[in-house]
Every structure is written in structure tokens, then in C-alpha cells.
Amino acid sequence: MTRPAARSLDEMPPRSRFSDFLGIEILTCTPEEVVCRMTITEDMGNRNGVLHGGALMTLSDTAAGTTAFINTPSGVTNTTVEAKTNFLRPVKVGAVLTARCVPLHAGRSMMVLQVTMTRDDGKIVGVTTQTHMLMQWKDRPQAEEEKR
């Protein structure tokens, strides 16, 4: 059985409002690669004055989720079932992070994705591997879709 074709950019669901809130931009969106960018603000800092790990995970999850969506046909959704991040370096306020996600495996029911996040100086700050489960929408609320 062959895997269904990927969706086109105009078939992509809208980004989450949380990603918008953090200022995450999607620079590249193809089935082979998704690249996102985020500028670190003071509001994203932790007690030590560097980027909070949750903000880094949100950047990673946005890149991975976008990769999963662009690699599936319309009517198919996905959910993260596992995420593992190695935090390698701190990120200071004002830095710009870039997340590059590539699919390691894109099957009919499961995807494994790898996200590499780098600072504006080119150094890797984190690497995430995510597993996404693909599924058909059954009871997707129309009202929520229309709000977007």
C-alpha cells in the first residue's frame, strides 16, 4: 500500500496562537524540510536569565508539527506521542534561534522527526527527536476551525 500524497501549502491548517504569541516565524515549509525562527525576549527567560526550556520546546514542536502536517494529506491530523530534547547550550535574551526539522521516517501512521536548533552564532543549542501519530479527524469542531 502506498503512502498518500502530501498536502499543499494552501491546505495547511493555521499555526497555533501560542506559536504566534512567541513570535515564531516559518521560513521554509516543504515535505523535506521546515525551518522556523524565533527571537528571544525577556518574557521567554527563566530564573537564570536565559531562554526557558519550555520556549525552546515550543519552537521545536512548531517545526516538527509543521513538518508532520506538510507530509500528510488534507483530512489527516497528527499528535506528538513522544518528544525528547537534548539541551546543549544556553540562549541569551536578544538571540535569534533557528529550528530546522527533517523527517527521519514518514510512514502512513507514524512519523519520526528531528529538529536541530541553532543560535545566530551558528552553535547548536538543542536537538529534539519527536514521534508523531497520524490519524483521521472524526469529530473536529467546525466552530473552532471557523474562528481561525
VMD Tcl script that builds the backbone (N, CA, C; Angstrom):
set m [mol new atoms 444]
animate dup $m
set s [atomselect $m all]
$s set {name element resname resid chain x y z} {
  {N N MET 1 A 0.843 -1.183 0.000}
  {CA C MET 1 A 0.000 0.000 0.000}
  {C C MET 1 A 0.888 1.246 0.000}
  {N N THR 2 A 0.574 2.186 -0.873}
  {CA C THR 2 A 1.390 3.391 -0.962}
  {C C THR 2 A 0.898 4.462 -0.001}
  {N N ARG 3 A 1.804 5.305 0.364}
  {CA C ARG 3 A 1.511 6.417 1.266}
  {C C ARG 3 A 0.801 7.522 0.497}
  {N N PRO 4 A -0.284 8.126 1.058}
  {CA C PRO 4 A -0.981 9.211 0.363}
  {C C PRO 4 A -0.060 10.414 0.147}
  {N N ALA 5 A -0.389 11.211 -0.853}
  {CA C ALA 5 A 0.421 12.384 -1.188}
  {C C ALA 5 A 0.347 13.436 -0.087}
  {N N ALA 6 A 1.428 14.201 0.032}
  {CA C ALA 6 A 1.481 15.300 0.997}
  {C C ALA 6 A 0.519 16.405 0.580}
  {N N ARG 7 A 0.135 17.233 1.558}
  {CA C ARG 7 A -0.757 18.359 1.242}
  {C C ARG 7 A 0.045 19.517 0.668}
  {N N SER 8 A -0.649 20.422 0.031}
  {CA C SER 8 A -0.013 21.630 -0.487}
  {C C SER 8 A -0.025 22.696 0.606}
  {N N LEU 9 A 0.739 23.752 0.397}
  {CA C LEU 9 A 0.816 24.824 1.400}
  {C C LEU 9 A -0.547 25.457 1.670}
  {N N ASP 10 A -1.379 25.603 0.638}
  {CA C ASP 10 A -2.688 26.218 0.855}
  {C C ASP 10 A -3.657 25.302 1.605}
  {N N GLU 11 A -3.307 24.036 1.779}
  {CA C GLU 11 A -4.125 23.102 2.548}
  {C C GLU 11 A -3.666 22.973 4.010}
  {N N MET 12 A -2.613 23.709 4.365}
  {CA C MET 12 A -2.087 23.630 5.731}
  {C C MET 12 A -3.052 24.298 6.703}
  {N N PRO 13 A -3.290 23.666 7.863}
  {CA C PRO 13 A -4.091 24.347 8.881}
  {C C PRO 13 A -3.320 25.546 9.434}
  {N N PRO 14 A -4.012 26.513 10.020}
  {CA C PRO 14 A -3.304 27.684 10.555}
  {C C PRO 14 A -2.397 27.302 11.724}
  {N N ARG 15 A -1.363 28.125 11.936}
  {CA C ARG 15 A -0.464 27.906 13.073}
  {C C ARG 15 A -1.221 28.155 14.368}
  {N N SER 16 A -0.668 27.650 15.452}
  {CA C SER 16 A -1.294 27.875 16.753}
  {C C SER 16 A -1.106 29.318 17.201}
  {N N ARG 17 A -2.038 29.800 17.984}
  {CA C ARG 17 A -1.908 31.151 18.524}
  {C C ARG 17 A -0.732 31.244 19.489}
  {N N PHE 18 A -0.400 30.128 20.148}
  {CA C PHE 18 A 0.736 30.127 21.069}
  {C C PHE 18 A 2.040 30.377 20.302}
  {N N SER 19 A 2.182 29.749 19.139}
  {CA C SER 19 A 3.371 29.998 18.302}
  {C C SER 19 A 3.425 31.457 17.875}
  {N N ASP 20 A 2.268 32.006 17.520}
  {CA C ASP 20 A 2.212 33.425 17.163}
  {C C ASP 20 A 2.610 34.295 18.351}
  {N N PHE 21 A 2.119 33.945 19.542}
  {CA C PHE 21 A 2.415 34.689 20.765}
  {C C PHE 21 A 3.917 34.758 21.019}
  {N N LEU 22 A 4.619 33.657 20.729}
  {CA C LEU 22 A 6.076 33.623 20.924}
  {C C LEU 22 A 6.835 34.220 19.737}
  {N N GLY 23 A 6.126 34.618 18.706}
  {CA C GLY 23 A 6.780 35.248 17.555}
  {C C GLY 23 A 7.496 34.273 16.638}
  {N N ILE 24 A 7.073 33.024 16.632}
  {CA C ILE 24 A 7.722 32.028 15.777}
  {C C ILE 24 A 7.305 32.256 14.328}
  {N N GLU 25 A 8.303 32.363 13.463}
  {CA C GLU 25 A 8.074 32.541 12.028}
  {C C GLU 25 A 8.448 31.257 11.304}
  {N N ILE 26 A 7.664 30.890 10.306}
  {CA C ILE 26 A 8.006 29.753 9.457}
  {C C ILE 26 A 8.648 30.305 8.202}
  {N N LEU 27 A 9.922 29.965 8.001}
  {CA C LEU 27 A 10.689 30.483 6.868}
  {C C LEU 27 A 10.632 29.573 5.651}
  {N N THR 28 A 10.659 28.266 5.892}
  {CA C THR 28 A 10.633 27.260 4.833}
  {C C THR 28 A 9.659 26.179 5.237}
  {N N CYS 29 A 8.836 25.729 4.288}
  {CA C CYS 29 A 7.885 24.662 4.592}
  {C C CYS 29 A 7.733 23.765 3.373}
  {N N THR 30 A 8.532 22.697 3.350}
  {CA C THR 30 A 8.448 21.688 2.299}
  {C C THR 30 A 8.386 20.325 2.978}
  {N N PRO 31 A 7.974 19.283 2.258}
  {CA C PRO 31 A 7.974 17.952 2.869}
  {C C PRO 31 A 9.364 17.491 3.334}
  {N N GLU 32 A 10.408 18.019 2.728}
  {CA C GLU 32 A 11.776 17.610 3.078}
  {C C GLU 32 A 12.372 18.394 4.227}
  {N N GLU 33 A 11.849 19.627 4.465}
  {CA C GLU 33 A 12.471 20.484 5.476}
  {C C GLU 33 A 11.516 21.611 5.885}
  {N N VAL 34 A 11.460 21.844 7.189}
  {CA C VAL 34 A 10.757 23.012 7.721}
  {C C VAL 34 A 11.770 23.797 8.545}
  {N N VAL 35 A 11.808 25.112 8.321}
  {CA C VAL 35 A 12.719 25.975 9.066}
  {C C VAL 35 A 11.888 27.075 9.726}
  {N N CYS 36 A 12.072 27.228 11.038}
  {CA C CYS 36 A 11.379 28.255 11.814}
  {C C CYS 36 A 12.405 29.130 12.520}
  {N N ARG 37 A 11.962 30.334 12.891}
  {CA C ARG 37 A 12.858 31.266 13.581}
  {C C ARG 37 A 12.097 31.927 14.722}
  {N N MET 38 A 12.831 32.230 15.808}
  {CA C MET 38 A 12.242 32.889 16.977}
  {C C MET 38 A 13.304 33.794 17.612}
  {N N THR 39 A 12.922 35.039 17.893}
  {CA C THR 39 A 13.799 35.970 18.603}
  {C C THR 39 A 13.472 35.882 20.089}
  {N N ILE 40 A 14.497 35.742 20.914}
  {CA C ILE 40 A 14.308 35.540 22.346}
  {C C ILE 40 A 14.082 36.881 23.043}
  {N N THR 41 A 12.968 36.970 23.758}
  {CA C THR 41 A 12.624 38.179 24.509}
  {C C THR 41 A 12.797 37.914 26.005}
  {N N GLU 42 A 12.783 38.979 26.788}
  {CA C GLU 42 A 12.898 38.834 28.245}
  {C C GLU 42 A 11.787 37.970 28.817}
  {N N ASP 43 A 10.605 38.040 28.231}
  {CA C ASP 43 A 9.475 37.238 28.716}
  {C C ASP 43 A 9.690 35.743 28.549}
  {N N MET 44 A 10.644 35.340 27.736}
  {CA C MET 44 A 10.926 33.920 27.497}
  {C C MET 44 A 12.020 33.386 28.415}
  {N N GLY 45 A 12.547 34.237 29.288}
  {CA C GLY 45 A 13.662 33.837 30.139}
  {C C GLY 45 A 13.245 33.015 31.342}
  {N N ASN 46 A 14.217 32.307 31.888}
  {CA C ASN 46 A 13.989 31.567 33.129}
  {C C ASN 46 A 14.650 32.321 34.291}
  {N N ARG 47 A 14.732 31.698 35.452}
  {CA C ARG 47 A 15.319 32.335 36.644}
  {C C ARG 47 A 16.782 32.698 36.479}
  {N N ASN 48 A 17.451 32.007 35.575}
  {CA C ASN 48 A 18.879 32.256 35.357}
  {C C ASN 48 A 19.132 33.321 34.295}
  {N N GLY 49 A 18.057 33.882 33.729}
  {CA C GLY 49 A 18.208 34.935 32.739}
  {C C GLY 49 A 18.518 34.456 31.334}
  {N N VAL 50 A 18.293 33.168 31.076}
  {CA C VAL 50 A 18.456 32.624 29.724}
  {C C VAL 50 A 17.135 32.000 29.288}
  {N N LEU 51 A 17.071 31.559 28.048}
  {CA C LEU 51 A 15.842 31.006 27.484}
  {C C LEU 51 A 15.289 29.860 28.325}
  {N N HIS 52 A 14.003 29.931 28.614}
  {CA C HIS 52 A 13.299 28.860 29.321}
  {C C HIS 52 A 13.191 27.648 28.397}
  {N N GLY 53 A 13.424 26.466 28.938}
  {CA C GLY 53 A 13.368 25.240 28.139}
  {C C GLY 53 A 12.023 25.018 27.473}
  {N N GLY 54 A 10.941 25.465 28.107}
  {CA C GLY 54 A 9.613 25.303 27.515}
  {C C GLY 54 A 9.465 26.102 26.232}
  {N N ALA 55 A 10.084 27.267 26.164}
  {CA C ALA 55 A 10.036 28.073 24.940}
  {C C ALA 55 A 10.820 27.383 23.823}
  {N N LEU 56 A 11.960 26.790 24.180}
  {CA C LEU 56 A 12.737 26.058 23.193}
  {C C LEU 56 A 11.937 24.864 22.674}
  {N N MET 57 A 11.255 24.175 23.584}
  {CA C MET 57 A 10.420 23.032 23.191}
  {C C MET 57 A 9.264 23.467 22.288}
  {N N THR 58 A 8.717 24.658 22.532}
  {CA C THR 58 A 7.628 25.148 21.679}
  {C C THR 58 A 8.137 25.421 20.270}
  {N N LEU 59 A 9.323 26.011 20.155}
  {CA C LEU 59 A 9.921 26.219 18.837}
  {C C LEU 59 A 10.113 24.883 18.131}
  {N N SER 60 A 10.656 23.917 18.841}
  {CA C SER 60 A 10.880 22.590 18.287}
  {C C SER 60 A 9.567 21.932 17.867}
  {N N ASP 61 A 8.566 22.011 18.721}
  {CA C ASP 61 A 7.275 21.383 18.447}
  {C C ASP 61 A 6.579 22.045 17.254}
  {N N THR 62 A 6.742 23.352 17.116}
  {CA C THR 62 A 6.156 24.054 15.966}
  {C C THR 62 A 6.788 23.560 14.663}
  {N N ALA 63 A 8.102 23.436 14.661}
  {CA C ALA 63 A 8.798 22.948 13.460}
  {C C ALA 63 A 8.403 21.502 13.153}
  {N N ALA 64 A 8.358 20.662 14.177}
  {CA C ALA 64 A 8.017 19.253 13.961}
  {C C ALA 64 A 6.551 19.089 13.546}
  {N N GLY 65 A 5.652 19.788 14.216}
  {CA C GLY 65 A 4.236 19.688 13.868}
  {C C GLY 65 A 3.965 20.170 12.456}
  {N N THR 66 A 4.645 21.232 12.055}
  {CA C THR 66 A 4.501 21.740 10.694}
  {C C THR 66 A 5.023 20.721 9.691}
  {N N THR 67 A 6.128 20.083 10.016}
  {CA C THR 67 A 6.682 19.035 9.148}
  {C C THR 67 A 5.700 17.875 9.018}
  {N N ALA 68 A 5.105 17.477 10.134}
  {CA C ALA 68 A 4.130 16.382 10.085}
  {C C ALA 68 A 2.935 16.769 9.211}
  {N N PHE 69 A 2.423 17.990 9.393}
  {CA C PHE 69 A 1.262 18.409 8.608}
  {C C PHE 69 A 1.563 18.501 7.115}
  {N N ILE 70 A 2.711 19.049 6.728}
  {CA C ILE 70 A 3.002 19.208 5.303}
  {C C ILE 70 A 3.233 17.849 4.639}
  {N N ASN 71 A 3.536 16.828 5.439}
  {CA C ASN 71 A 3.790 15.490 4.909}
  {C C ASN 71 A 2.573 14.580 4.917}
  {N N THR 72 A 1.404 15.116 5.223}
  {CA C THR 72 A 0.189 14.301 5.227}
  {C C THR 72 A -0.886 14.965 4.381}
  {N N PRO 73 A -1.810 14.169 3.859}
  {CA C PRO 73 A -2.880 14.750 3.048}
  {C C PRO 73 A -3.892 15.498 3.915}
  {N N SER 74 A -4.691 16.357 3.276}
  {CA C SER 74 A -5.768 17.052 3.988}
  {C C SER 74 A -6.679 16.023 4.635}
  {N N GLY 75 A -7.237 16.378 5.781}
  {CA C GLY 75 A -8.122 15.470 6.498}
  {C C GLY 75 A -7.393 14.571 7.471}
  {N N VAL 76 A -6.074 14.570 7.411}
  {CA C VAL 76 A -5.269 13.787 8.343}
  {C C VAL 76 A -4.634 14.767 9.320}
  {N N THR 77 A -4.679 14.438 10.594}
  {CA C THR 77 A -4.031 15.263 11.594}
  {C C THR 77 A -2.944 14.453 12.279}
  {N N ASN 78 A -2.284 15.054 13.244}
  {CA C ASN 78 A -1.221 14.346 13.950}
  {C C ASN 78 A -1.167 14.836 15.381}
  {N N THR 79 A -0.571 14.029 16.205}
  {CA C THR 79 A -0.319 14.431 17.579}
  {C C THR 79 A 1.040 13.887 17.998}
  {N N THR 80 A 1.729 14.663 18.801}
  {CA C THR 80 A 3.025 14.225 19.311}
  {C C THR 80 A 2.793 13.159 20.369}
  {N N VAL 81 A 3.426 12.003 20.207}
  {CA C VAL 81 A 3.313 10.953 21.214}
  {C C VAL 81 A 4.606 10.777 22.009}
  {N N GLU 82 A 5.681 11.382 21.501}
  {CA C GLU 82 A 6.953 11.325 22.236}
  {C C GLU 82 A 7.824 12.468 21.757}
  {N N ALA 83 A 8.484 13.129 22.709}
  {CA C ALA 83 A 9.430 14.185 22.375}
  {C C ALA 83 A 10.602 14.100 23.334}
  {N N LYS 84 A 11.788 14.119 22.782}
  {CA C LYS 84 A 12.995 14.048 23.599}
  {C C LYS 84 A 13.950 15.128 23.117}
  {N N THR 85 A 14.346 16.005 24.032}
  {CA C THR 85 A 15.233 17.106 23.674}
  {C C THR 85 A 16.515 17.044 24.482}
  {N N ASN 86 A 17.628 17.242 23.813}
  {CA C ASN 86 A 18.915 17.462 24.466}
  {C C ASN 86 A 19.160 18.964 24.433}
  {N N PHE 87 A 19.279 19.567 25.613}
  {CA C PHE 87 A 19.576 20.991 25.746}
  {C C PHE 87 A 21.095 21.110 25.847}
  {N N LEU 88 A 21.732 21.739 24.856}
  {CA C LEU 88 A 23.187 21.729 24.775}
  {C C LEU 88 A 23.857 23.021 25.227}
  {N N ARG 89 A 23.213 24.162 24.981}
  {CA C ARG 89 A 23.803 25.459 25.319}
  {C C ARG 89 A 22.715 26.417 25.747}
  {N N PRO 90 A 23.055 27.399 26.585}
  {CA C PRO 90 A 22.069 28.423 26.939}
  {C C PRO 90 A 21.884 29.406 25.780}
  {N N VAL 91 A 20.759 30.111 25.849}
  {CA C VAL 91 A 20.449 31.121 24.843}
  {C C VAL 91 A 20.117 32.412 25.575}
  {N N LYS 92 A 20.815 33.488 25.237}
  {CA C LYS 92 A 20.604 34.775 25.901}
  {C C LYS 92 A 19.449 35.543 25.257}
  {N N VAL 93 A 18.865 36.431 26.047}
  {CA C VAL 93 A 17.833 37.323 25.552}
  {C C VAL 93 A 18.407 38.142 24.395}
  {N N GLY 94 A 17.626 38.286 23.341}
  {CA C GLY 94 A 18.049 39.024 22.152}
  {C C GLY 94 A 18.563 38.129 21.046}
  {N N ALA 95 A 18.937 36.905 21.377}
  {CA C ALA 95 A 19.433 35.980 20.356}
  {C C ALA 95 A 18.287 35.563 19.432}
  {N N VAL 96 A 18.659 35.134 18.251}
  {CA C VAL 96 A 17.692 34.603 17.295}
  {C C VAL 96 A 17.985 33.117 17.133}
  {N N LEU 97 A 16.945 32.297 17.322}
  {CA C LEU 97 A 17.092 30.850 17.165}
  {C C LEU 97 A 16.478 30.411 15.849}
  {N N THR 98 A 17.115 29.431 15.231}
  {CA C THR 98 A 16.576 28.806 14.028}
  {C C THR 98 A 16.400 27.328 14.314}
  {N N ALA 99 A 15.221 26.813 13.968}
  {CA C ALA 99 A 14.928 25.381 14.129}
  {C C ALA 99 A 14.764 24.782 12.742}
  {N N ARG 100 A 15.508 23.722 12.469}
  {CA C ARG 100 A 15.413 23.019 11.177}
  {C C ARG 100 A 14.942 21.600 11.455}
  {N N CYS 101 A 13.790 21.252 10.874}
  {CA C CYS 101 A 13.231 19.918 11.082}
  {C C CYS 101 A 13.258 19.119 9.786}
  {N N VAL 102 A 13.691 17.875 9.897}
  {CA C VAL 102 A 13.665 16.946 8.766}
  {C C VAL 102 A 12.993 15.651 9.214}
  {N N PRO 103 A 12.216 15.041 8.324}
  {CA C PRO 103 A 11.627 13.750 8.671}
  {C C PRO 103 A 12.674 12.639 8.553}
  {N N LEU 104 A 12.777 11.842 9.613}
  {CA C LEU 104 A 13.647 10.662 9.558}
  {C C LEU 104 A 12.872 9.462 9.028}
  {N N HIS 105 A 11.566 9.443 9.325}
  {CA C HIS 105 A 10.655 8.401 8.834}
  {C C HIS 105 A 9.285 9.035 8.669}
  {N N ALA 106 A 8.690 8.891 7.487}
  {CA C ALA 106 A 7.351 9.419 7.232}
  {C C ALA 106 A 6.478 8.289 6.710}
  {N N GLY 107 A 5.850 7.583 7.642}
  {CA C GLY 107 A 5.000 6.449 7.281}
  {C C GLY 107 A 3.534 6.832 7.184}
  {N N ARG 108 A 2.685 5.818 7.054}
  {CA C ARG 108 A 1.246 6.054 6.937}
  {C C ARG 108 A 0.592 6.348 8.271}
  {N N SER 109 A 1.161 5.860 9.355}
  {CA C SER 109 A 0.526 6.059 10.663}
  {C C SER 109 A 1.455 6.703 11.695}
  {N N MET 110 A 2.731 6.812 11.375}
  {CA C MET 110 A 3.698 7.330 12.333}
  {C C MET 110 A 4.799 8.092 11.594}
  {N N MET 111 A 5.297 9.148 12.243}
  {CA C MET 111 A 6.442 9.888 11.715}
  {C C MET 111 A 7.458 10.072 12.825}
  {N N VAL 112 A 8.719 10.024 12.459}
  {CA C VAL 112 A 9.799 10.354 13.379}
  {C C VAL 112 A 10.522 11.549 12.758}
  {N N LEU 113 A 10.639 12.608 13.552}
  {CA C LEU 113 A 11.164 13.880 13.065}
  {C C LEU 113 A 12.329 14.334 13.928}
  {N N GLN 114 A 13.295 14.985 13.306}
  {CA C GLN 114 A 14.435 15.515 14.059}
  {C C GLN 114 A 14.553 17.006 13.831}
  {N N VAL 115 A 14.653 17.748 14.940}
  {CA C VAL 115 A 14.768 19.198 14.896}
  {C C VAL 115 A 16.118 19.591 15.495}
  {N N THR 116 A 16.883 20.370 14.754}
  {CA C THR 116 A 18.138 20.919 15.249}
  {C C THR 116 A 17.959 22.421 15.389}
  {N N MET 117 A 18.229 22.943 16.592}
  {CA C MET 117 A 18.044 24.371 16.873}
  {C C MET 117 A 19.401 25.026 17.085}
  {N N THR 118 A 19.617 26.122 16.366}
  {CA C THR 118 A 20.890 26.819 16.436}
  {C C THR 118 A 20.688 28.287 16.805}
  {N N ARG 119 A 21.702 28.843 17.479}
  {CA C ARG 119 A 21.719 30.277 17.775}
  {C C ARG 119 A 22.163 31.022 16.526}
  {N N ASP 120 A 22.081 32.369 16.609}
  {CA C ASP 120 A 22.512 33.176 15.469}
  {C C ASP 120 A 24.023 33.121 15.252}
  {N N ASP 121 A 24.775 32.588 16.232}
  {CA C ASP 121 A 26.217 32.403 16.028}
  {C C ASP 121 A 26.526 31.045 15.394}
  {N N GLY 122 A 25.477 30.290 15.041}
  {CA C GLY 122 A 25.647 29.001 14.372}
  {C C GLY 122 A 25.804 27.809 15.290}
  {N N LYS 123 A 25.928 28.033 16.599}
  {CA C LYS 123 A 26.106 26.912 17.533}
  {C C LYS 123 A 24.777 26.237 17.830}
  {N N ILE 124 A 24.820 24.907 17.916}
  {CA C ILE 124 A 23.625 24.124 18.214}
  {C C ILE 124 A 23.289 24.275 19.697}
  {N N VAL 125 A 22.035 24.612 19.976}
  {CA C VAL 125 A 21.591 24.766 21.368}
  {C C VAL 125 A 20.717 23.608 21.825}
  {N N GLY 126 A 20.137 22.899 20.878}
  {CA C GLY 126 A 19.289 21.777 21.247}
  {C C GLY 126 A 18.950 20.915 20.046}
  {N N VAL 127 A 18.688 19.639 20.335}
  {CA C VAL 127 A 18.271 18.694 19.305}
  {C C VAL 127 A 17.083 17.921 19.868}
  {N N THR 128 A 16.004 17.888 19.098}
  {CA C THR 128 A 14.796 17.183 19.514}
  {C C THR 128 A 14.472 16.093 18.515}
  {N N THR 129 A 14.087 14.940 19.029}
  {CA C THR 129 A 13.512 13.883 18.208}
  {C C THR 129 A 12.071 13.722 18.671}
  {N N GLN 130 A 11.145 13.776 17.719}
  {CA C GLN 130 A 9.726 13.633 18.044}
  {C C GLN 130 A 9.114 12.508 17.224}
  {N N THR 131 A 8.182 11.802 17.847}
  {CA C THR 131 A 7.367 10.811 17.158}
  {C C THR 131 A 5.951 11.347 17.109}
  {N N HIS 132 A 5.378 11.364 15.918}
  {CA C HIS 132 A 4.004 11.831 15.722}
  {C C HIS 132 A 3.147 10.691 15.219}
  {N N MET 133 A 1.945 10.575 15.787}
  {CA C MET 133 A 0.962 9.618 15.328}
  {C C MET 133 A 0.016 10.347 14.378}
  {N N LEU 134 A -0.254 9.737 13.226}
  {CA C LEU 134 A -1.166 10.320 12.240}
  {C C LEU 134 A -2.543 9.684 12.400}
  {N N MET 135 A -3.585 10.505 12.228}
  {CA C MET 135 A -4.948 9.979 12.375}
  {C C MET 135 A -5.936 10.823 11.589}
  {N N GLN 136 A -7.063 10.224 11.295}
  {CA C GLN 136 A -8.148 10.927 10.617}
  {C C GLN 136 A -8.908 11.765 11.623}
  {N N TRP 137 A -9.385 12.950 11.195}
  {CA C TRP 137 A -10.270 13.752 12.044}
  {C C TRP 137 A -11.614 13.050 12.077}
  {N N LYS 138 A -12.170 12.879 13.280}
  {CA C LYS 138 A -13.509 12.298 13.393}
  {C C LYS 138 A -14.509 13.356 13.812}
  {N N ASP 139 A -14.238 14.001 14.907}
  {CA C ASP 139 A -15.169 14.981 15.465}
  {C C ASP 139 A -14.505 16.332 15.613}
  {N N ARG 140 A -13.843 16.795 14.581}
  {CA C ARG 140 A -13.185 18.105 14.664}
  {C C ARG 140 A -14.259 19.191 14.745}
  {N N PRO 141 A -14.208 19.998 15.779}
  {CA C PRO 141 A -15.229 21.040 15.933}
  {C C PRO 141 A -15.143 22.068 14.805}
  {N N GLN 142 A -16.202 22.205 14.038}
  {CA C GLN 142 A -16.239 23.172 12.944}
  {C C GLN 142 A -16.123 24.597 13.469}
  {N N ALA 143 A -16.728 24.860 14.629}
  {CA C ALA 143 A -16.694 26.224 15.183}
  {C C ALA 143 A -15.255 26.671 15.429}
  {N N GLU 144 A -14.409 25.781 15.909}
  {CA C GLU 144 A -13.016 26.131 16.163}
  {C C GLU 144 A -12.296 26.443 14.854}
  {N N GLU 145 A -12.582 25.661 13.828}
  {CA C GLU 145 A -11.928 25.866 12.531}
  {C C GLU 145 A -12.365 27.204 11.935}
  {N N GLU 146 A -13.620 27.553 12.092}
  {CA C GLU 146 A -14.132 28.802 11.525}
  {C C GLU 146 A -13.578 30.025 12.247}
  {N N LYS 147 A -13.239 29.894 13.534}
  {CA C LYS 147 A -12.676 31.016 14.303}
  {C C LYS 147 A -11.320 31.435 13.772}
  {N N ARG 148 A -10.589 30.484 13.232}
  {CA C ARG 148 A -9.230 30.748 12.783}
  {C C ARG 148 A -9.314 31.459 11.477}
}
mol reanalyze $m
mol bondsrecalc $m
mol representation Tube
mol addrep $m
